[in-house]
Amino acid sequence: MLLVCLALGNRTAAAVSQAGRFGVNILSARQEAVANRFARRGEDHFTDLPIEHGSLGIPLISHAVAHIICTVARLIEAGDHLIVLGNILHIRHRDGLPLCFYSGTYGDFHDRGREAEFWYF
């Protein structure tokens, strides 16, 4: 299973609730501009963005490090968020570093044995 949290009242939460399925794109370290696009409100995030369509017709962002396709198992409202529990149907991944966001900035994690370090870009 996969758990995601979506802000209540936004288009993504409504679309996932209505469709009963969703996809998660794990962006590559080179896709910071794509992440910033999806962070902005009030626009069509997919306009002019290279996408593929996965199983169930779910849009997947091209060149992402990983794609995860799920069906909704359960929706839980908690505070101002919708917790979505998804049954994983398909995972696809590519080589590359994932984009990470931590403490207000982008970076990546490097495994240092038993501890991971966060490196700022």
Sequence and secondary structure as in RCSB ss.txt:
>XXXX:A:sequence
MLLVCLALGNRTAAAVSQAGRFGVNILSARQEAVANRFARRGEDHFTDLPIEHGSLGIPLISHAVAHIICTVARL
IEAGDHLIVLGNILHIRHRDGLPLCFYSGTYGDFHDRGREAEFWYF
>XXXX:A:secstr
 EEEEEETTSHHHHHHHHHSEEEEEE BTT HHHHHHHHSSSS TTTT  EEE GGG EEETT SEEEEEEEEEE
EEETTEEEEEEEEEEEEE SS B EEETTEEEEEEEETTEEEEEE 
